Amino acid sequence: MKKFHLYAATASGIEAIAGRELRDLGYETQVENGRVRFDGTIEDVLRANLWLRTADRVRIIVAEFDAVTFDELFEATKAVAWDELLPMDAAFPVEGRSKKSQLHSVPDAQAIVKKAVATKLAAVYHRRTRMPETGATYPLEVMIDKDHVMLTLDTTGASLFKRGYRVGKGGAPLKENMAAALIALTSWHKDMPFWDPVCGSGTIPIEAAMIGRNLAPGFNRDFTCESWDWVPQELGDKLRDEADAKADYDTPLQIFGTDIDENMVAIAKRNAQEAGLSQDVTFRQLAVQDFKTDLKHGVIVANPPYGERLSDQASVRELYKQMGQVFKPLTDWSKYILTADLEFEHFYGQKATKTRKLYNGALRTDYFQFWAKRQPRHRE
C-alpha cells in the first residue's frame, strides 16, 4: 500500500493534544502551528479520521514547493502525478489560502492550480475537451505561506467535529472536537465522577461518555475518501469492526450534565440518545448555585457564557461568583473553566493553578484550571 505524507488540521492551541492522539494510534508526529504531520497509507488515513477526537480533518500532502510567480505555481503543480490520485471523471474543487506571500491573490492561485491539474489530467487521459468532473469529489487546497506552497487533498469532507449525534443545539454551541480537547486537558479518567454545570446541549458530557466508553468519534459517519474509486469499501468496514471491538460497554460511568434551562436539558437528552449514550450521562435541570454532591475526587469542566455583550456581562459575572462559592468546598475536585473573560479569576474568587490559551473558533479564550488538593500518602 502506498504511503503518503499526511497532516491532521487542528484549531490553534490544541495541536499537541492531536499529536498525542496520533502517537497513541502508533504514528510518529511533527507538531506545527495548526497541524500535526504524520505518514501513512490510505488505511492509516481512514483510521485517523475514525479515531481523532480533537482534529478538524486529515489531508494528504500531495506536493510542497516554493513559488513567487504564477508561472512557477502552474509548472510545479502540473508536474505532479495527479493521475495517481484523481481518475478521469474526478470532481476537483480547489480552495485556497495565502499569507505573507508574493502570490497573495487567493482566487488567482486557485484558478492557476485548477488549470494546472486539468492540463495534466487532460494530457494523461488524452482529453481534448474539458475534464468531465462528473465522478467522486477530490477536494484540493493550495496553501501559500511565506512563498512556500503546499498542495493538499482533503480526505475527510465535513469537519471531524460533526460526529452525527447533535440533533439539537443552543445559541453558541461548543464544537465536539473542542469539547474533547477540554476533557483531554484535564486529569479525568473514566472511573472518576465528571460534571458539567452549564451543559447546554450536552456536548461536553457526551464527549466524556464517548471517551469513557472508548467509542471511535467518527464511527457513525462517512468520509470523503470512502467514495474514491481506489479506496476499497471493505477497508472502512474492517476498521469500524475493529473499533467496535475496542469499545468498553462495561465500566460504570458517573457523568452528569446540568443546566438552568430546561429546554437545553431536553435537547441534551435527545443528543445523548442519538449518540447511543442516554444510559451513560445523567442530565437534569439545576442552577449552579443549587449544586451539591457527596461524590469525591471528581472533575468539573464548564464552558459558561462569556458575557461578550455588555448587557450580559453583569449576569455572567454573577454566575462566575456563584461558581466560585459552590465549588470552593469541593477541594478534592479539579475544576476546568473556559471563558473569554480575562477578569474571570477576580469574580470566581480564586487564582487558577494554571491557565491555557485556546481558540474557540476565532475567539481567544482562556482555560482556567483549578487542580484538586493532593491527597496525603498513607505510609505502610
Residue pairs with C-beta under 8 A, 6 or more apart in sequence:
1 41
1 42
1 43
2 41
2 42
3 39
3 40
3 41
4 39
4 40
4 41
4 42
4 45
4 60
4 61
5 37
5 39
5 60
5 61
6 37
6 38
6 39
6 40
6 44
6 45
6 48
6 58
6 59
6 60
6 61
7 32
7 35
7 36
7 37
7 38
7 58
7 59
7 61
7 152
8 18
8 22
8 35
8 36
8 38
8 48
8 52
8 55
8 56
8 57
8 58
8 59
9 34
9 35
9 55
9 56
9 57
9 58
9 59
10 17
10 18
10 34
10 35
10 36
10 54
10 55
10 56
11 34
11 56
11 177
11 178
11 181
11 358
11 359
11 361
12 33
12 34
12 358
12 359
13 356
13 357
13 358
13 359
14 54
14 178
14 181
14 358
15 31
15 32
15 33
15 34
15 35
15 36
16 31
17 54
17 181
17 184
17 185
18 36
18 52
18 54
18 55
19 29
19 31
19 36
20 184
21 51
21 52
21 53
21 54
21 55
21 184
22 29
22 36
22 38
22 48
22 52
23 29
25 47
25 48
25 51
27 38
27 39
27 40
27 44
27 48
28 38
28 39
29 36
29 37
29 38
30 36
30 37
30 38
31 37
36 55
37 61
38 44
38 48
40 47
40 48
42 225
42 230
42 231
42 235
43 235
43 239
45 58
45 60
45 155
45 225
46 155
46 223
46 225
46 226
46 231
46 235
46 236
46 239
47 239
48 55
48 58
49 58
49 155
49 156
49 160
49 218
49 223
49 225
50 216
50 217
50 218
50 219
50 239
50 240
50 243
51 216
51 217
51 218
51 243
52 58
52 160
52 217
52 218
53 177
53 180
53 181
53 184
53 207
53 210
53 211
53 217
54 177
54 178
54 180
54 181
54 184
55 160
55 177
56 156
56 159
56 160
56 161
56 177
57 154
57 155
57 156
57 159
57 160
58 155
58 156
58 160
59 141
59 152
59 153
59 154
59 155
59 156
60 85
60 152
60 153
60 155
61 150
61 151
61 152
62 80
62 82
62 85
62 140
62 151
62 152
62 153
63 76
63 77
63 80
63 149
63 150
63 151
64 148
64 149
64 150
64 151
65 72
65 76
65 148
65 149
66 72
66 147
66 148
66 149
67 73
67 76
67 103
67 144
67 147
67 149
68 101
68 102
68 103
68 147
69 102
69 103
70 103
70 108
70 109
70 112
73 103
73 109
73 112
73 113
73 116
73 142
73 149
74 112
74 115
74 116
75 116
76 149
77 112
77 113
77 116
77 117
77 120
77 142
77 151
78 116
78 117
78 119
78 120
79 120
80 117
80 120
80 151
82 117
82 120
82 121
82 124
83 120
83 121
83 124
83 125
85 138
85 153
86 92
86 117
86 121
86 138
87 135
87 136
87 229
87 230
88 121
88 125
88 127
88 131
88 132
88 135
89 131
89 132
89 133
89 134
89 135
90 121
90 131
90 133
90 135
90 136
90 137
90 138
91 133
91 134
91 135
91 136
91 137
91 138
92 114
92 117
92 133
92 137
92 138
92 139
92 140
93 137
93 139
93 140
94 110
94 113
94 114
94 117
94 140
94 141
94 142
95 110
95 139
95 140
95 141
95 142
96 106
96 107
96 109
96 110
96 113
96 141
96 142
96 143
96 144
97 106
97 141
97 142
97 143
97 144
98 104
98 105
98 106
98 109
98 143
98 144
98 145
99 144
99 145
99 146
100 145
100 146
101 144
101 145
101 146
101 147
101 148
102 147
103 109
103 144
103 147
109 142
109 144
110 142
113 140
113 142
113 151
117 140
118 130
118 131
121 127
121 131
122 128
122 131
125 131
135 229
136 227
136 228
136 229
137 224
137 227
138 153
138 224
138 228
139 153
139 154
139 157
139 224
140 151
140 152
140 153
140 154
141 151
141 152
141 154
142 149
142 150
142 151
143 149
143 150
143 152
144 150
154 224
155 223
155 224
155 225
156 223
156 224
156 225
157 222
157 223
157 224
158 221
159 177
160 177
160 217
160 218
161 175
161 176
161 177
161 178
162 176
162 221
163 176
163 210
163 217
163 218
163 220
163 221
163 275
164 220
164 221
164 274
165 206
165 220
165 271
165 272
165 274
165 275
166 173
166 176
166 201
166 203
166 271
166 274
167 270
167 271
167 274
168 201
168 267
168 270
168 271
169 200
169 201
169 267
170 200
170 201
170 261
170 264
170 267
172 305
173 200
173 201
173 203
174 182
174 200
174 203
174 204
174 303
174 360
175 203
175 361
176 203
176 206
176 207
176 217
177 217
178 358
178 360
179 203
179 204
179 206
179 207
179 303
180 207
180 210
180 211
180 217
181 358
182 204
182 301
182 303
182 336
182 338
182 367
183 204
183 207
183 208
183 211
183 301
185 336
185 356
185 367
185 369
186 299
186 301
186 334
186 336
186 369
187 299
187 334
187 371
187 372
188 194
188 208
188 299
188 301
188 334
190 211
190 212
190 248
190 251
190 253
191 251
192 254
192 297
192 298
192 299
193 254
193 255
193 256
193 293
193 295
193 296
193 297
193 298
193 299
194 205
194 208
194 253
194 254
194 255
194 256
194 298
194 299
194 300
194 301
195 255
195 256
195 257
195 258
195 291
195 293
195 298
195 299
195 300
195 301
196 204
196 205
196 208
196 256
196 257
196 258
196 300
196 301
196 302
196 303
197 258
197 259
197 286
197 288
197 291
197 300
197 302
197 323
198 258
198 259
198 260
198 288
198 302
198 303
198 304
198 305
198 319
199 205
199 257
199 258
199 259
199 264
199 265
199 268
199 283
200 259
200 264
200 268
200 303
201 264
201 267
201 268
201 271
202 257
202 267
202 268
202 269
202 271
202 272
202 281
202 283
203 271
204 257
204 301
204 302
204 303
205 255
205 256
205 257
205 268
205 272
205 281
205 283
206 268
206 271
206 272
206 275
206 277
206 281
208 255
208 281
208 301
209 253
209 255
209 272
209 275
209 277
209 280
209 281
210 217
210 275
210 277
212 248
212 251
212 253
212 255
212 280
213 247
213 248
213 249
213 251
213 253
213 277
213 280
214 246
214 247
214 248
215 243
215 247
216 240
216 243
216 246
219 240
219 243
219 244
223 236
225 231
226 233
226 236
253 280
253 281
254 295
254 298
255 280
255 281
255 282
256 281
256 282
256 283
256 284
257 265
257 268
257 281
257 282
257 283
258 265
258 283
258 284
258 285
258 286
258 288
258 291
259 265
259 268
259 283
259 285
259 286
260 285
260 286
260 287
260 288
261 285
262 285
265 283
265 284
265 285
268 281
268 283
269 278
269 283
272 278
272 280
272 281
272 283
288 319
288 322
288 323
288 326
289 322
289 325
289 326
291 326
293 330
296 332
297 332
297 333
297 372
298 330
298 332
298 333
298 334
299 333
299 334
299 335
299 336
300 327
300 330
300 333
300 334
300 335
300 336
300 337
301 336
301 337
302 323
302 335
302 336
302 337
302 338
303 337
303 338
303 339
303 360
304 316
304 319
304 320
304 323
304 337
304 338
304 339
305 312
305 316
305 319
306 316
306 339
306 340
306 341
306 363
306 365
307 313
307 314
307 315
307 316
307 317
307 341
308 340
313 341
316 341
317 341
317 343
317 347
320 339
320 341
320 344
320 347
320 348
321 347
321 348
321 349
323 335
323 337
323 348
324 347
324 348
324 349
324 350
325 349
327 333
327 335
327 370
328 349
328 350
331 372
331 373
332 372
332 373
332 375
333 372
334 369
334 370
334 371
334 372
335 369
335 370
336 367
336 368
336 369
336 370
337 344
337 348
337 367
337 368
337 370
338 358
338 360
338 365
338 366
338 367
338 368
339 365
339 366
339 368
340 360
340 363
340 364
340 365
340 366
341 347
342 366
344 366
344 368
345 351
345 352
345 368
348 368
350 370
352 368
352 369
352 370
353 369
353 370
353 371
354 369
354 371
355 366
355 367
355 368
355 369
356 366
356 367
356 369
357 364
357 365
357 366
357 367
358 365
358 366
358 367
359 365
